[in-house]
Amino acid sequence: MADPGRLPLASIVIPAYNQAEYLEAAIVSVLTQDYPCLELIVLDDGSSDDTPKVLERFRGRIRSGRHANMGQAATLERGWAMAQGTILSYLSADDLLLPGAASMAMRELERHPEVVLTYSDFNLIDPASKLIRKVVRRDYDLLRLAVDLVCLPGPGAFFRATAYHAAGPWNSALRQIPDFEFYLRLALQGSFLRIPQVLAAYRVHDDSQSFSKMSVERSEEPLRVISSWYESNLIPEKIAEWKDRAESNAHVLSAQYHLRAGRWRAAAAHMRQAAELWPATLLRPKTYRQLASALYNRTAHKFVWMLNRLRG
């Protein structure tokens, strides 16, 4: 094994808010990584469940803290301010890193100095950690990220601390897509690299944000994010010329969120604006998959959970 003293330190932050049921598994998935230079910071964001008891079981093996609830973005910022690593990462308290995730990411970042972030494929798992399906990400393409609004990085992303500081912190005013907004800014610091292996697991359950009915303000976030990002003078010209298409896709995403919450009129209004900005959006199958997902995604996943329980 390589000398740990000569390897770069990776700091992983877990923001924990009322996920005690899954938190121990998330922590163990990090502590059992085979990369020898890992720092794990777990911050309790004002949980009202047994999160403090879970953290107590890991005293001396992790760095931890507790503060009044202030949201995911602000909690991550506090954690990364504590971090000592040259490489940063985060893991949701209900997700998992799979064996070899950290070592693979660190190896690729060392091999590709031009890359500022690595991401991987991941498994979608149910509340009992049983497989729902494998999620295969696309290779990195700034157009896909910034125009088609596909959030390529998922659980298990690692990025350079220098790029993080250059891009700026997560926007704590955002509650729905702060990760996507951060990745947009990080992409202006360098390229991303997909590792074509399943290295993490994303858990869906009744309290998952993927299923939640969003407020009007949260549903409008995609438009705010895209409008703000396209004001940057760092955007390549070949991307900047697609601003109307990007804003059209932002309207579709907002329509999806409103539809999930049952706000049909708001969803229809966004779809009209999407078509005005880029009429071809109405011809794309992806548009209708997004809208259908708002209506049926939760039901479909709960059906899979039921089958998994029946299978034992």
C-alpha positions in Angstrom: 0.0 0.0 0.0 1.2 3.5 -0.7 2.5 5.6 2.2 -0.5 7.4 3.6 1.7 10.4 4.5 2.4 11.0 0.8 -1.2 10.8 -0.3 -3.6 13.8 -0.6 -6.2 14.0 2.1 -9.9 13.7 1.1 -12.5 15.3 3.3 -16.1 14.0 3.1 -18.9 15.9 4.8 -22.2 14.4 5.7 -25.0 16.9 6.6 -27.5 15.0 8.8 -31.0 16.1 9.4 -33.5 13.7 10.8 -32.1 10.7 8.9 -31.0 8.6 12.0 -32.5 5.5 10.4 -29.9 5.6 7.6 -27.1 7.6 9.0 -25.1 4.8 10.5 -25.0 3.0 7.2 -23.8 6.2 5.5 -21.0 6.7 8.0 -19.9 3.1 7.9 -19.8 3.2 4.1 -17.2 6.0 4.4 -15.2 4.6 7.2 -14.7 1.3 5.4 -13.3 2.8 2.2 -9.9 1.4 1.3 -8.3 4.9 0.7 -6.1 5.5 3.8 -6.3 9.3 3.9 -9.9 10.1 4.5 -11.4 12.7 6.9 -15.1 12.3 7.7 -17.0 15.3 9.1 -20.7 14.7 10.1 -22.7 17.7 11.2 -26.1 17.4 12.8 -28.3 20.1 11.3 -30.6 20.5 14.3 -32.2 17.0 14.1 -35.0 16.1 16.4 -34.6 12.3 16.0 -31.8 9.9 17.3 -29.1 11.5 15.2 -27.0 12.5 18.3 -27.1 8.9 19.6 -25.9 7.6 16.2 -23.0 10.1 16.2 -22.1 9.2 19.8 -21.4 5.6 18.6 -18.7 6.9 16.3 -16.9 9.2 18.8 -13.2 9.3 18.1 -13.6 7.9 14.6 -15.2 11.0 13.0 -15.3 14.7 13.5 -18.8 15.8 14.3 -20.8 18.8 15.5 -24.4 20.0 16.0 -26.0 23.3 15.3 -29.5 24.8 14.9 -31.2 23.9 11.7 -30.0 26.0 8.8 -30.3 23.8 5.7 -28.2 21.5 3.6 -26.1 24.2 1.8 -25.2 26.2 5.0 -24.4 22.9 6.8 -22.1 21.8 4.0 -20.3 25.1 4.0 -19.6 24.8 7.7 -18.3 21.3 7.1 -16.0 22.3 4.3 -14.7 25.2 6.3 -13.6 22.6 8.9 -12.1 20.3 6.2 -8.4 20.0 5.9 -8.3 18.0 2.6 -7.2 19.1 -0.8 -10.1 17.0 -2.2 -13.7 17.5 -1.0 -16.8 15.5 -1.2 -20.2 15.1 0.5 -22.6 12.4 1.1 -26.3 12.7 2.0 -27.1 11.0 5.3 -29.3 8.5 3.6 -26.9 7.6 0.7 -23.9 5.2 0.6 -20.4 5.1 -0.9 -19.6 1.7 -2.3 -16.3 0.0 -1.8 -13.4 1.6 -3.7 -15.3 4.9 -4.4 -12.7 7.1 -2.7 -9.6 5.4 -4.0 -11.0 5.4 -7.6 -11.9 9.1 -7.5 -8.5 10.1 -6.0 -6.6 8.0 -8.6 -8.5 9.7 -11.5 -8.0 13.2 -10.1 -4.2 12.5 -9.8 -4.1 11.2 -13.4 -6.1 14.1 -14.8 -4.9 17.4 -13.4 -7.2 19.3 -15.7 -10.2 17.7 -14.1 -11.8 19.4 -11.2 -14.5 16.8 -10.3 -15.1 13.1 -10.8 -18.5 11.4 -10.7 -19.7 7.9 -11.2 -22.7 5.7 -12.0 -24.7 4.7 -9.0 -27.4 2.4 -7.7 -30.9 3.5 -6.8 -31.9 1.7 -3.6 -35.0 1.4 -1.6 -35.5 2.1 2.2 -34.2 -1.4 2.9 -31.1 -0.9 0.8 -32.3 -3.2 -1.9 -31.6 -2.4 -5.6 -34.3 -0.7 -7.6 -32.2 0.0 -10.7 -28.7 1.0 -11.8 -28.3 4.6 -13.0 -25.8 5.0 -15.7 -24.6 8.6 -16.2 -23.5 10.2 -19.4 -20.0 11.2 -20.1 -19.3 14.9 -19.2 -20.4 17.5 -21.7 -20.9 21.1 -20.6 -23.8 21.5 -23.1 -25.6 18.6 -21.4 -25.1 20.2 -18.0 -25.7 23.8 -18.7 -28.2 23.7 -21.6 -30.1 20.4 -21.2 -29.9 20.9 -17.4 -28.9 17.3 -16.7 -27.2 17.2 -13.3 -24.5 14.7 -14.2 -22.8 14.4 -10.8 -24.7 12.3 -8.2 -23.7 10.7 -5.0 -20.0 9.9 -4.9 -18.7 13.1 -6.5 -15.2 14.3 -5.5 -13.8 17.7 -6.4 -10.7 19.8 -5.8 -10.7 22.3 -2.9 -9.0 24.9 -5.1 -11.8 24.7 -7.6 -14.4 24.9 -4.9 -12.9 28.0 -3.4 -12.6 29.6 -6.9 -16.2 28.8 -7.8 -17.6 30.0 -4.5 -19.8 28.4 -1.8 -23.1 26.7 -2.2 -26.0 29.2 -2.3 -27.8 28.8 1.0 -30.8 30.7 -0.4 -31.5 27.7 -2.7 -33.4 24.7 -1.1 -34.2 22.6 -4.2 -31.2 22.5 -6.5 -28.2 24.0 -4.6 -26.0 21.1 -5.8 -26.8 21.7 -9.5 -26.2 25.4 -9.2 -22.9 24.8 -7.6 -21.9 22.3 -10.3 -22.7 24.9 -12.9 -20.3 27.3 -11.3 -17.7 24.6 -10.7 -17.8 23.6 -14.4 -16.4 27.1 -15.2 -13.2 26.1 -13.3 -12.4 23.0 -15.3 -13.8 19.8 -16.8 -15.6 16.9 -15.0 -14.7 13.2 -15.5 -17.2 10.3 -15.3 -15.9 7.1 -13.8 -17.9 4.4 -15.6 -18.4 2.2 -12.5 -21.1 2.0 -9.9 -19.5 3.6 -6.9 -22.4 4.9 -4.8 -26.0 4.3 -3.9 -28.8 6.9 -3.8 -31.7 6.0 -1.5 -35.3 6.8 -2.3 -37.9 6.7 0.5 -41.0 8.5 1.7 -39.1 11.5 2.9 -36.8 11.8 -0.2 -36.6 15.2 -1.8 -37.1 13.4 -5.1 -40.7 12.8 -4.0 -41.5 15.9 -2.0 -44.2 18.4 -3.1 -42.3 21.6 -3.5 -43.4 25.1 -2.6 -43.9 27.7 -5.3 -40.6 29.3 -4.4 -38.6 26.0 -4.7 -40.4 25.2 -8.0 -39.2 28.5 -9.5 -35.5 27.9 -8.6 -34.4 26.5 -12.0 -35.3 29.8 -13.7 -33.3 31.9 -11.1 -30.3 29.6 -11.3 -30.1 29.6 -15.1 -30.7 33.3 -15.5 -28.0 34.0 -13.0 -25.5 31.6 -14.4 -25.8 33.0 -18.0 -24.7 36.4 -16.7 -21.2 35.1 -16.1 -18.5 36.3 -18.5 -16.7 33.0 -18.2 -19.3 31.0 -20.2 -17.9 29.7 -23.5 -19.4 31.3 -26.6 -20.7 27.9 -27.9 -22.7 27.5 -24.7 -23.8 31.2 -24.4 -25.6 31.0 -27.8 -27.9 28.3 -26.4 -29.3 30.5 -23.6 -32.9 30.4 -24.9 -32.8 26.6 -25.1 -31.4 26.5 -21.5 -34.1 28.8 -20.2 -36.8 26.8 -22.0 -35.5 23.6 -20.3 -35.6 25.5 -17.0 -39.3 26.2 -17.6 -39.9 22.5 -18.2 -38.1 21.7 -15.0 -40.2 24.2 -13.1 -43.3 22.8 -14.7 -42.3 19.3 -13.5 -42.0 20.6 -9.9 -45.3 22.4 -10.0 -47.0 19.4 -11.5 -45.7 17.2 -8.7 -47.3 19.6 -6.2 -50.6 19.6 -8.1 -50.3 23.1 -9.4 -51.6 22.4 -12.9 -52.1 26.0 -14.0 -48.6 27.0 -13.0 -47.2 24.0 -14.8 -49.1 24.8 -18.0 -47.9 28.4 -17.8 -44.3 27.3 -17.7 -44.8 24.9 -20.6 -46.2 27.8 -22.7 -43.1 29.9 -21.9 -40.8 26.9 -22.6 -42.4 26.6 -26.1 -42.1 30.3 -26.8 -38.4 30.3 -26.0 -37.5 27.1 -27.9 -40.4 25.5 -29.8 -38.5 22.2 -30.3 -38.8 21.5 -26.6 -42.4 20.2 -27.4 -40.9 17.6 -29.8 -38.5 16.1 -27.4 -39.4 12.8 -25.7 -37.3 13.9 -22.7 -39.9 16.7 -22.0 -42.7 14.3 -21.7 -40.7 11.9 -19.6 -40.0 14.7 -17.1 -43.7 15.6 -16.9 -44.7 11.9 -16.5 -42.1 11.4 -13.8 -43.8 14.2 -11.8 -47.0 12.2 -11.9 -45.9 8.6 -11.6 -42.4 8.4 -10.2 -43.4 8.1 -6.6 -46.0 5.4 -7.3 -43.6 3.4 -9.5 -40.9 3.4 -6.9 -43.3 2.4 -4.1 -44.5 -0.5 -6.2 -40.8 -1.7 -6.5 -40.4 -1.4 -2.8 -43.4 -3.5 -2.2 -42.1 -6.2 -4.5 -38.7 -6.2 -2.8 -40.4 -6.7 0.6 -42.5 -9.6 -0.8 -39.3 -11.2 -2.1 -37.8 -10.9 1.4 
